[in-house]
């Protein structure tokens, strides 16, 4: 996720080179063919193109809204995950034995909290994996600035194994859904504590509900991760945009000619005036191109790109919070990478 002034003019210009260059070349060819080679058929009425432009604007607005909704839902879910883990840690640290009223064993508290840290690391690792249903597109806007892969910010099995007992590390190696299995083990431990009388049934039910809430949040993340943005919306939005951009110079050439003829311009001045259509077409093309590309950049919020929800940063934040609660040494916060929170 880009922070503050990370979207510099230089970065925006770099992303704009392709569309500005293409629009300039295309518009210049249209002007050359019409004005200097006198090919009169290379024009279309402006009114139909205006109507198409309105339709494309509405479609891109809908696409952008749906893409942002996916991104914001992902951010909301992770906010709930962070709050839930903090609540879990506070509840575990406040646990008392059902018979004596004394705090439960410190090592048990530590293990329960560490296992939830293992879960959030495992979940982040799963969400960062590239999936077969939606391959990363190398031309997605602003993504060339930073990728989490190979940046040192990536989550690996070592990230969650560090918070699990040795016996559990080998036990989960063959499971397809590691985060779910970690929560399953967490629920088993709670049942064992309740059976041994270390916690009463009320606390057992309350803590078990927290585990189920974590599982529900994991499922919500997996739903977004494994359900790609509808291809029909994505593909047709891109197609409509390019059709409209291709029509722009063809529709404006007559408009600029008529406007030039309404003034007392010399022939040279009239030709120069018509050339203004080129930067005008470039500006309009840039706006519609970026509308489509920005929405595309927000479609998949867990792919490890510069536009994603910063789950690595949030995972490190909750890791620091919980280790401080336990009185253990905590790692340093993850700094932004090139102005991007990962």
KANORDA-V197587 format. One record per pair of residues at least 24 apart in sequence whose C-alpha atoms are under 10 Angstrom apart, sorted by the first residue. I is the first residue (numbers start at 1). GAP is how many residues later the second one is. If there is no record, write none. Layout:
# KANORDA-V197587
i->I gap->GAP
i->I gap->GAP
This chain:
# KANORDA-V197587
i->1 gap->300
i->1 gap->303
i->1 gap->304
i->1 gap->305
i->1 gap->306
i->1 gap->307
i->1 gap->308
i->1 gap->309
i->1 gap->310
i->1 gap->335
i->1 gap->336
i->1 gap->338
i->1 gap->339
i->1 gap->340
i->1 gap->341
i->2 gap->140
i->2 gap->304
i->2 gap->305
i->2 gap->306
i->2 gap->307
i->2 gap->308
i->2 gap->334
i->2 gap->335
i->2 gap->336
i->2 gap->337
i->2 gap->338
i->2 gap->339
i->2 gap->340
i->3 gap->333
i->3 gap->335
i->3 gap->336
i->3 gap->337
i->3 gap->338
i->4 gap->335
i->4 gap->336
i->5 gap->334
i->6 gap->330
i->6 gap->331
i->6 gap->332
i->6 gap->333
i->6 gap->334
i->7 gap->135
i->7 gap->138
i->7 gap->332
i->7 gap->333
i->8 gap->331
i->11 gap->131
i->11 gap->133
i->11 gap->134
i->12 gap->129
i->12 gap->130
i->14 gap->128
i->15 gap->124
i->15 gap->125
i->15 gap->126
i->15 gap->127
i->15 gap->128
i->15 gap->129
i->15 gap->275
i->16 gap->125
i->16 gap->270
i->16 gap->273
i->16 gap->274
i->17 gap->269
i->18 gap->268
i->19 gap->263
i->19 gap->264
i->19 gap->266
i->19 gap->267
i->19 gap->268
i->19 gap->270
i->19 gap->271
i->20 gap->259
i->20 gap->261
i->20 gap->262
i->20 gap->263
i->20 gap->264
i->20 gap->265
i->20 gap->266
i->20 gap->269
i->21 gap->261
i->22 gap->260
i->22 gap->263
i->23 gap->222
i->23 gap->223
i->23 gap->225
i->23 gap->226
i->23 gap->255
i->23 gap->256
i->23 gap->257
i->23 gap->258
i->23 gap->259
i->23 gap->260
i->23 gap->261
i->23 gap->262
i->23 gap->263
i->24 gap->253
i->24 gap->254
i->24 gap->255
i->24 gap->256
i->24 gap->257
i->24 gap->258
i->24 gap->259
i->24 gap->261
i->25 gap->253
i->25 gap->257
i->26 gap->219
i->26 gap->220
i->26 gap->223
i->26 gap->252
i->26 gap->255
i->26 gap->256
i->27 gap->219
i->27 gap->221
i->27 gap->222
i->27 gap->223
i->27 gap->225
i->27 gap->226
i->27 gap->248
i->27 gap->250
i->27 gap->251
i->27 gap->252
i->27 gap->253
i->27 gap->254
i->27 gap->255
i->28 gap->221
i->28 gap->247
i->28 gap->249
i->28 gap->250
i->28 gap->251
i->28 gap->253
i->29 gap->220
i->29 gap->249
i->30 gap->219
i->30 gap->220
i->30 gap->223
i->30 gap->248
i->31 gap->218
i->31 gap->219
i->31 gap->222
i->31 gap->240
i->31 gap->243
i->31 gap->244
i->31 gap->246
i->31 gap->247
i->32 gap->243
i->34 gap->216
i->34 gap->219
i->34 gap->220
i->35 gap->218
i->35 gap->222
i->35 gap->236
i->35 gap->239
i->35 gap->240
i->36 gap->235
i->40 gap->214
i->41 gap->209
i->42 gap->207
i->42 gap->208
i->42 gap->209
i->42 gap->211
i->42 gap->212
i->43 gap->204
i->43 gap->205
i->43 gap->206
i->43 gap->207
i->43 gap->208
i->43 gap->209
i->43 gap->210
i->43 gap->211
i->43 gap->212
i->44 gap->203
i->44 gap->204
i->44 gap->205
i->44 gap->206
i->44 gap->207
i->44 gap->208
i->44 gap->209
i->44 gap->210
i->45 gap->202
i->45 gap->205
i->45 gap->206
i->45 gap->207
i->45 gap->208
i->45 gap->209
i->45 gap->210
i->46 gap->201
i->46 gap->202
i->46 gap->203
i->46 gap->204
i->46 gap->205
i->46 gap->206
i->46 gap->207
i->46 gap->208
i->46 gap->209
i->47 gap->204
i->48 gap->199
i->48 gap->203
i->49 gap->194
i->49 gap->195
i->49 gap->196
i->49 gap->198
i->49 gap->199
i->49 gap->201
i->49 gap->202
i->49 gap->203
i->50 gap->194
i->50 gap->197
i->50 gap->198
i->50 gap->201
i->52 gap->188
i->52 gap->189
i->52 gap->191
i->52 gap->192
i->52 gap->195
i->53 gap->187
i->53 gap->188
i->53 gap->190
i->53 gap->191
i->53 gap->192
i->53 gap->194
i->53 gap->195
i->53 gap->235
i->55 gap->185
i->55 gap->189
i->56 gap->180
i->56 gap->181
i->56 gap->182
i->56 gap->183
i->56 gap->184
i->56 gap->185
i->56 gap->186
i->56 gap->187
i->56 gap->188
i->56 gap->232
i->56 gap->236
i->57 gap->180
i->57 gap->183
i->57 gap->184
i->57 gap->231
i->57 gap->234
i->57 gap->235
i->59 gap->174
i->59 gap->177
i->59 gap->178
i->59 gap->181
i->59 gap->182
i->59 gap->233
i->60 gap->173
i->60 gap->174
i->60 gap->176
i->60 gap->177
i->60 gap->178
i->60 gap->180
i->60 gap->181
i->60 gap->228
i->60 gap->231
i->60 gap->232
i->60 gap->233
i->60 gap->235
i->61 gap->176
i->61 gap->230
i->61 gap->231
i->61 gap->234
i->62 gap->171
i->62 gap->175
i->62 gap->233
i->63 gap->166
i->63 gap->167
i->63 gap->170
i->63 gap->171
i->63 gap->174
i->63 gap->228
i->63 gap->229
i->63 gap->232
i->63 gap->233
i->63 gap->236
i->64 gap->227
i->64 gap->228
i->64 gap->229
i->64 gap->230
i->64 gap->231
i->64 gap->232
i->64 gap->233
i->64 gap->234
i->64 gap->235
i->65 gap->230
i->65 gap->233
i->66 gap->163
i->66 gap->164
i->66 gap->167
i->66 gap->229
i->66 gap->232
i->66 gap->233
i->67 gap->162
i->67 gap->167
i->67 gap->227
i->67 gap->228
i->67 gap->229
i->67 gap->230
i->67 gap->231
i->67 gap->232
i->67 gap->233
i->67 gap->234
i->68 gap->226
i->68 gap->227
i->68 gap->228
i->68 gap->229
i->68 gap->230
i->68 gap->231
i->68 gap->232
i->68 gap->233
i->69 gap->229
i->69 gap->230
i->70 gap->154
i->70 gap->159
i->70 gap->228
i->70 gap->229
i->70 gap->230
i->70 gap->231
i->71 gap->153
i->71 gap->226
i->71 gap->227
i->71 gap->228
i->71 gap->229
i->71 gap->230
i->71 gap->231
i->71 gap->236
i->71 gap->237
i->71 gap->238
i->72 gap->226
i->72 gap->229
i->72 gap->237
i->73 gap->147
i->73 gap->148
i->73 gap->151
i->73 gap->228
i->73 gap->236
i->74 gap->143
i->74 gap->146
i->74 gap->147
i->74 gap->149
i->74 gap->150
i->74 gap->151
i->74 gap->226
i->74 gap->227
i->74 gap->228
i->74 gap->234
i->74 gap->235
i->74 gap->237
i->75 gap->146
i->75 gap->226
i->75 gap->227
i->75 gap->233
i->75 gap->234
i->75 gap->235
i->75 gap->236
i->76 gap->233
i->77 gap->139
i->77 gap->140
i->77 gap->141
i->77 gap->143
i->77 gap->144
i->78 gap->139
i->78 gap->140
i->78 gap->142
i->78 gap->143
i->78 gap->231
i->78 gap->232
i->78 gap->233
i->78 gap->236
i->78 gap->237
i->79 gap->232
i->79 gap->235
i->80 gap->133
i->80 gap->134
i->80 gap->137
i->81 gap->39
i->81 gap->132
i->81 gap->133
i->81 gap->134
i->81 gap->135
i->81 gap->136
i->81 gap->137
i->81 gap->233
i->81 gap->234
i->81 gap->237
i->82 gap->38
i->82 gap->132
i->82 gap->232
i->82 gap->233
i->82 gap->235
i->82 gap->236
i->82 gap->237
i->82 gap->239
i->83 gap->235
i->84 gap->126
i->84 gap->127
i->84 gap->129
i->84 gap->130
i->84 gap->133
i->85 gap->28
i->85 gap->31
i->85 gap->32
i->85 gap->35
i->85 gap->125
i->85 gap->126
i->85 gap->129
i->85 gap->233
i->85 gap->234
i->85 gap->236
i->85 gap->237
i->86 gap->27
i->86 gap->232
i->86 gap->233
i->86 gap->235
i->86 gap->236
i->86 gap->239
i->87 gap->120
i->87 gap->123
i->88 gap->24
i->88 gap->25
i->88 gap->28
i->88 gap->118
i->88 gap->119
i->88 gap->122
i->88 gap->123
i->88 gap->126
i->88 gap->234
i->89 gap->24
i->89 gap->25
i->89 gap->27
i->89 gap->28
i->89 gap->232
i->89 gap->233
i->89 gap->234
i->89 gap->236
i->89 gap->237
i->90 gap->232
i->90 gap->235
i->91 gap->112
i->91 gap->115
i->91 gap->116
i->91 gap->119
i->92 gap->111
i->92 gap->115
i->93 gap->232
i->93 gap->233
i->95 gap->103
i->95 gap->104
i->95 gap->105
i->95 gap->108
i->96 gap->102
i->96 gap->103
i->96 gap->104
i->96 gap->107
i->97 gap->96
i->97 gap->97
i->97 gap->100
i->97 gap->101
i->97 gap->102
i->97 gap->103
i->98 gap->96
i->98 gap->99
i->98 gap->100
i->98 gap->101
i->98 gap->102
i->98 gap->103
i->98 gap->104
i->98 gap->105
i->99 gap->98
i->99 gap->99
i->99 gap->100
i->99 gap->101
i->100 gap->98
i->101 gap->97
i->101 gap->98
i->102 gap->96
i->103 gap->95
i->104 gap->89
i->104 gap->94
i->104 gap->95
i->105 gap->93
i->106 gap->220
i->108 gap->81
i->108 gap->85
i->109 gap->217
i->110 gap->53
i->110 gap->212
i->110 gap->213
i->110 gap->215
i->110 gap->216
i->111 gap->52
i->111 gap->53
i->111 gap->54
i->111 gap->75
i->111 gap->78
i->112 gap->51
i->112 gap->52
i->112 gap->74
i->112 gap->75
i->112 gap->77
i->112 gap->78
i->113 gap->50
i->113 gap->73
i->113 gap->206
i->113 gap->209
i->113 gap->210
i->113 gap->212
i->113 gap->213
i->114 gap->46
i->114 gap->48
i->114 gap->49
i->114 gap->50
i->114 gap->51
i->114 gap->205
i->114 gap->208
i->114 gap->209
i->114 gap->212
i->115 gap->45
i->115 gap->46
i->115 gap->47
i->115 gap->48
i->115 gap->49
i->115 gap->50
i->115 gap->53
i->115 gap->67
i->115 gap->68
i->115 gap->70
i->115 gap->71
i->116 gap->44
i->116 gap->47
i->116 gap->48
i->116 gap->63
i->116 gap->66
i->116 gap->67
i->116 gap->70
i->116 gap->95
i->116 gap->98
i->116 gap->203
i->116 gap->206
i->117 gap->42
i->117 gap->43
i->117 gap->44
i->117 gap->45
i->117 gap->46
i->117 gap->47
i->117 gap->198
i->117 gap->199
i->117 gap->201
i->117 gap->202
i->117 gap->205
i->117 gap->206
i->118 gap->39
i->118 gap->40
i->118 gap->41
i->118 gap->42
i->118 gap->43
i->118 gap->44
i->118 gap->45
i->118 gap->46
i->118 gap->60
i->118 gap->61
i->118 gap->64
i->118 gap->65
i->118 gap->201
i->119 gap->40
i->119 gap->41
i->119 gap->42
i->119 gap->44
i->119 gap->45
i->119 gap->59
i->119 gap->60
i->119 gap->61
i->119 gap->62
i->119 gap->63
i->119 gap->64
i->119 gap->67
i->119 gap->95
i->119 gap->96
i->119 gap->99
i->120 gap->39
i->120 gap->40
i->120 gap->59
i->120 gap->62
i->120 gap->94
i->120 gap->98
i->120 gap->191
i->120 gap->192
i->120 gap->194
i->120 gap->195
i->120 gap->196
i->120 gap->198
i->120 gap->199
i->121 gap->34
i->121 gap->35
i->121 gap->36
i->121 gap->37
i->121 gap->38
i->121 gap->39
i->121 gap->40
i->121 gap->41
i->121 gap->42
i->121 gap->58
i->121 gap->190
i->121 gap->191
i->121 gap->194
i->121 gap->195
i->121 gap->198
i->122 gap->33
i->122 gap->34
i->122 gap->35
i->122 gap->36
i->122 gap->37
i->122 gap->38
i->122 gap->39
i->122 gap->55
i->122 gap->56
i->122 gap->57
i->122 gap->58
i->122 gap->60
i->123 gap->32
i->123 gap->37
i->123 gap->54
i->123 gap->55
i->123 gap->56
i->123 gap->57
i->123 gap->95
i->123 gap->98
i->123 gap->99
i->123 gap->188
i->123 gap->192
i->124 gap->30
i->124 gap->31
i->124 gap->32
i->124 gap->35
i->124 gap->36
i->124 gap->55
i->124 gap->94
i->124 gap->97
i->124 gap->178
i->124 gap->187
i->124 gap->188
i->124 gap->190
i->124 gap->191
i->125 gap->29
i->125 gap->30
i->125 gap->31
i->125 gap->32
i->125 gap->34
i->125 gap->35
i->125 gap->53
i->125 gap->54
i->125 gap->186
i->125 gap->187
i->126 gap->29
i->126 gap->30
i->126 gap->31
i->126 gap->51
i->126 gap->52
i->126 gap->53
i->126 gap->95
i->126 gap->96
i->126 gap->99
i->126 gap->176
i->127 gap->28
i->127 gap->91
i->127 gap->94
i->127 gap->95
i->127 gap->97
i->127 gap->98
i->127 gap->99
i->127 gap->174
i->127 gap->175
i->127 gap->176
i->127 gap->177
i->127 gap->184
i->128 gap->26
i->128 gap->27
i->128 gap->28
i->128 gap->97
i->128 gap->173
i->128 gap->174
i->128 gap->175
i->128 gap->176
i->128 gap->177
i->128 gap->183
i->128 gap->184
i->129 gap->25
i->129 gap->26
i->129 gap->96
i->129 gap->173
i->129 gap->174
i->129 gap->175
i->130 gap->95
i->130 gap->172
i->130 gap->173
i->130 gap->174
i->131 gap->94
i->131 gap->95
i->131 gap->97
i->131 gap->172
i->132 gap->94
i->133 gap->92
i->133 gap->93
i->133 gap->94
i->133 gap->95
i->134 gap->91
i->134 gap->92
i->134 gap->93
i->134 gap->94
i->134 gap->95
i->134 gap->97
i->134 gap->166
i->134 gap->169
i->135 gap->93
i->135 gap->168
i->136 gap->164
i->136 gap->167
i->136 gap->168
i->136 gap->169
i->137 gap->159
i->137 gap->160
i->139 gap->154
i->139 gap->158
i->140 gap->153
i->140 gap->154
i->140 gap->155
i->140 gap->156
i->140 gap->157
i->140 gap->158
i->140 gap->165
i->140 gap->167
i->141 gap->149
i->141 gap->151
i->141 gap->152
i->141 gap->153
i->141 gap->154
i->141 gap->155
i->141 gap->156
i->141 gap->157
i->141 gap->165
i->141 gap->166
i->142 gap->151
i->142 gap->152
i->142 gap->155
i->142 gap->163
i->142 gap->164
i->142 gap->165
i->143 gap->154
i->143 gap->161
i->143 gap->162
i->143 gap->163
i->143 gap->164
i->143 gap->165
i->144 gap->161
i->144 gap->162
i->145 gap->160
i->145 gap->161
i->145 gap->192
i->145 gap->193
i->145 gap->194
i->145 gap->195
i->146 gap->158
i->146 gap->159
i->146 gap->160
i->146 gap->161
i->146 gap->191
i->146 gap->192
i->146 gap->193
i->146 gap->194
i->146 gap->196
i->147 gap->156
i->147 gap->157
i->147 gap->158
i->147 gap->159
i->147 gap->160
i->147 gap->190
i->147 gap->193
i->147 gap->195
i->148 gap->155
i->148 gap->156
i->148 gap->157
i->148 gap->158
i->148 gap->164
i->148 gap->189
i->148 gap->194
i->149 gap->154
i->149 gap->155
i->149 gap->156
i->151 gap->186
i->151 gap->191
i->153 gap->151
i->153 gap->159
i->153 gap->160
i->153 gap->181
i->153 gap->184
i->153 gap->189
i->154 gap->150
i->154 gap->158
i->154 gap->188
i->155 gap->157
i->179 gap->35
i->179 gap->36
i->179 gap->39
i->180 gap->34
i->180 gap->35
i->180 gap->38
i->180 gap->39
i->183 gap->25
i->183 gap->28
i->183 gap->29
i->183 gap->31
i->183 gap->32
i->184 gap->27
i->184 gap->28
i->184 gap->31
i->186 gap->25
i->187 gap->24
i->187 gap->25
i->221 gap->80
i->221 gap->81
i->222 gap->80
i->224 gap->75
i->224 gap->76
i->224 gap->77
i->224 gap->78
i->225 gap->75
i->225 gap->76
i->225 gap->77
i->225 gap->78
i->226 gap->74
i->227 gap->73
i->228 gap->71
i->228 gap->72
i->229 gap->67
i->229 gap->69
i->229 gap->70
i->229 gap->71
i->230 gap->69
i->234 gap->58
i->234 gap->61
i->234 gap->62
i->234 gap->65
i->237 gap->55
i->237 gap->56
i->237 gap->58
i->237 gap->59
i->238 gap->51
i->238 gap->54
i->238 gap->55
i->238 gap->58
i->240 gap->52
i->241 gap->44
i->241 gap->47
i->241 gap->48
i->241 gap->50
i->241 gap->51
i->242 gap->43
i->242 gap->46
i->242 gap->47
i->242 gap->50
i->244 gap->41
i->244 gap->44
i->245 gap->36
i->245 gap->37
i->245 gap->39
i->245 gap->40
i->245 gap->41
i->245 gap->43
i->245 gap->44
i->246 gap->35
i->246 gap->39
i->247 gap->34
i->248 gap->29
i->248 gap->32
i->248 gap->33
i->248 gap->34
i->248 gap->36
i->248 gap->37
i->249 gap->28
i->249 gap->29
i->249 gap->31
i->249 gap->32
i->249 gap->33
i->249 gap->36
i->250 gap->31
i->252 gap->25
i->252 gap->26
i->252 gap->28
i->252 gap->29
i->253 gap->24
i->253 gap->25
i->304 gap->38
i->305 gap->35
i->305 gap->36
i->305 gap->37
i->306 gap->31
i->306 gap->32
i->306 gap->33
i->306 gap->34
i->306 gap->35
i->306 gap->36
i->307 gap->33
i->307 gap->34
i->307 gap->35
i->308 gap->32
i->308 gap->33
i->308 gap->34
i->309 gap->32
i->309 gap->33
i->310 gap->26
i->310 gap->30
i->310 gap->31
i->310 gap->32
i->311 gap->30
i->311 gap->31
i->312 gap->29
i->312 gap->30
i->313 gap->28
i->313 gap->29
i->314 gap->27
i->314 gap->28
